[in-house]
C-alpha cells in the first residue's frame, strides 16, 4: 500500500467515526424529543379526561343531593367540560400520529358514548353512565400510555 493510500485511510477513518457518532447522537436526540412529545400528549389527554370525570362527578353529587351547584359553578363546570371535550376530540382526530391506535380508538369510543342519551330523558342516568365511561377510558389510556412510552 502506498503512502498516499495510507494517508487517505488515516484521515478517512477518524472522519467516518466522527460522522457515525454524530449520526447516533442526532438520532438519539430526535428519539428523545419524540418520546417527550408523546408523554406530553398523554399527559394532556389524562388531564382532560380527569376533568371530565370531575365534571360528571359534580353533577352526580348534585343529582343525589350531596351538593347544590350555583349558577356560577354550573357555568364554570360547563366551560371546563367544553374545553376538555374539545381537547379530547382533537387528540382523537390526530390519532396515531403521536398516540397509539388503541388510545385514539378509546377516545373516539368515549366521545360517542358521551353523545348517547337515555331514551327516557333521565339526565342522572346519563350522567352516571358518562362518569363510568370516562373512568373506564382513563384506566385504558393509562395502560396504553405506559406501553406506548416504554417502546423504543
C-alpha positions as CSV (number, residue, x, y, z in Angstrom):
1,X,0.0,0.0,0.0
2,X,1.4,3.4,-0.9
3,X,2.0,6.2,1.5
4,X,-0.7,8.2,-0.3
5,X,-3.3,5.5,0.3
6,X,-2.3,5.2,4.0
7,X,-2.7,8.9,4.4
8,X,-6.2,8.7,2.9
9,X,-7.2,5.9,5.2
10,X,-5.6,7.6,8.2
11,X,-7.7,10.8,7.5
12,X,-10.8,8.9,6.4
13,X,-11.2,6.5,9.4
14,X,-11.5,9.2,12.1
15,X,-13.9,11.2,9.9
16,X,-16.1,8.2,9.5
17,X,-16.0,7.5,13.2
18,X,-16.9,11.1,14.0
19,X,-19.7,11.1,11.4
20,X,-21.2,7.8,12.8
21,X,-21.0,9.2,16.3
22,X,-22.8,12.4,15.2
23,X,-25.5,10.4,13.4
24,X,-26.1,8.3,16.5
25,X,-26.3,11.4,18.7
26,X,-28.7,13.2,16.4
27,X,-30.9,10.1,16.1
28,X,-31.0,9.8,20.0
29,X,-31.9,13.5,20.2
30,X,-34.8,13.1,17.9
31,X,-35.9,9.9,19.5
32,X,-35.9,11.6,22.9
33,X,-37.8,14.6,21.6
34,X,-40.4,12.4,20.1
35,X,-40.8,10.5,23.4
36,X,-41.3,13.8,25.1
37,X,-44.0,14.8,22.7
38,X,-45.8,11.5,23.2
39,X,-45.5,11.9,27.0
40,X,-46.9,15.4,26.8
41,X,-49.8,14.3,24.6
42,X,-50.7,11.5,27.0
43,X,-50.4,13.9,30.0
44,X,-52.8,16.4,28.4
45,X,-55.3,13.6,27.5
46,X,-55.3,12.2,31.1
47,X,-55.6,15.8,32.4
48,X,-58.7,16.5,30.3
49,X,-60.2,13.1,31.0
50,X,-59.7,13.7,34.7
51,X,-61.6,17.0,34.3
52,X,-64.5,15.2,32.6
53,X,-64.6,12.7,35.5
54,X,-64.7,15.6,37.9
55,X,-67.4,17.4,35.9
56,X,-69.7,14.3,35.8
57,X,-68.9,13.6,39.5
58,X,-70.0,17.1,40.5
59,X,-73.3,16.8,38.7
60,X,-73.9,13.3,40.2
61,X,-73.3,14.8,43.6
62,X,-75.9,17.5,42.9
63,X,-78.3,14.9,41.4
64,X,-78.2,12.7,44.5
65,X,-78.4,15.7,46.9
66,X,-74.8,15.8,48.2
67,X,-74.1,19.2,46.8
68,X,-76.0,22.1,45.4
69,X,-74.4,23.8,42.4
70,X,-74.9,27.5,41.9
71,X,-75.3,29.2,38.6
72,X,-71.6,30.3,38.5
73,X,-70.5,26.8,39.5
74,X,-72.5,25.3,36.6
75,X,-71.1,27.9,34.1
76,X,-67.6,27.2,35.3
77,X,-68.0,23.4,35.0
78,X,-69.6,23.7,31.6
79,X,-66.8,25.9,30.3
80,X,-64.2,23.4,31.5
81,X,-66.2,20.5,30.1
82,X,-66.3,22.1,26.7
83,X,-62.6,22.8,26.7
84,X,-61.7,19.2,27.9
85,X,-64.1,17.7,25.4
86,X,-62.6,19.8,22.5
87,X,-59.1,18.8,23.5
88,X,-60.0,15.1,23.6
89,X,-61.7,15.4,20.2
90,X,-58.5,17.0,18.8
91,X,-56.4,14.2,20.3
92,X,-58.7,11.6,18.8
93,X,-58.6,13.3,15.4
94,X,-54.8,13.5,15.4
95,X,-54.9,9.8,16.3
96,X,-51.9,7.5,15.8
97,X,-49.6,10.3,14.6
98,X,-48.5,10.8,18.2
99,X,-50.6,8.5,20.3
100,X,-51.2,4.8,19.8
101,X,-54.1,3.5,17.7
102,X,-55.6,1.9,20.8
103,X,-55.6,5.3,22.5
104,X,-57.2,7.0,19.5
105,X,-59.9,4.3,19.3
106,X,-60.7,4.6,23.0
107,X,-61.1,8.3,22.8
108,X,-63.4,8.1,19.7
109,X,-65.5,5.4,21.6
110,X,-65.7,7.7,24.6
111,X,-66.8,10.7,22.6
112,X,-69.6,8.5,21.0
113,X,-70.7,7.3,24.5
114,X,-70.9,10.9,25.7
115,X,-73.3,11.7,22.8
116,X,-75.7,9.0,23.8
117,X,-78.8,10.0,25.7
118,X,-81.1,8.0,28.0
119,X,-84.3,7.2,25.9
120,X,-86.4,8.2,29.0
121,X,-84.6,11.5,29.3
122,X,-83.1,10.7,32.7
123,X,-80.2,13.1,33.0
124,X,-79.0,11.4,36.2
125,X,-78.7,8.0,34.5
126,X,-76.9,9.8,31.6
127,X,-74.5,11.5,34.0
128,X,-73.8,8.3,35.8
129,X,-73.2,6.4,32.6
130,X,-70.8,9.1,31.3
131,X,-69.0,9.2,34.6
132,X,-68.4,5.4,34.3
133,X,-67.3,5.7,30.7
134,X,-64.8,8.4,31.4
135,X,-63.4,6.4,34.4
136,X,-63.0,3.3,32.2
137,X,-61.4,5.3,29.5
138,X,-58.9,6.8,31.9
139,X,-57.9,3.3,33.1
140,X,-57.4,2.2,29.4
141,X,-55.5,5.3,28.4
142,X,-53.1,5.0,31.4
143,X,-52.3,1.4,30.3
144,X,-51.9,2.3,26.6
145,X,-49.6,5.2,27.6
146,X,-47.5,3.0,29.8
147,X,-47.0,0.5,26.9
148,X,-46.5,3.2,24.3
149,X,-44.0,5.2,26.3
150,X,-41.9,2.1,27.1
151,X,-41.4,1.3,23.4
152,X,-38.1,2.2,21.9
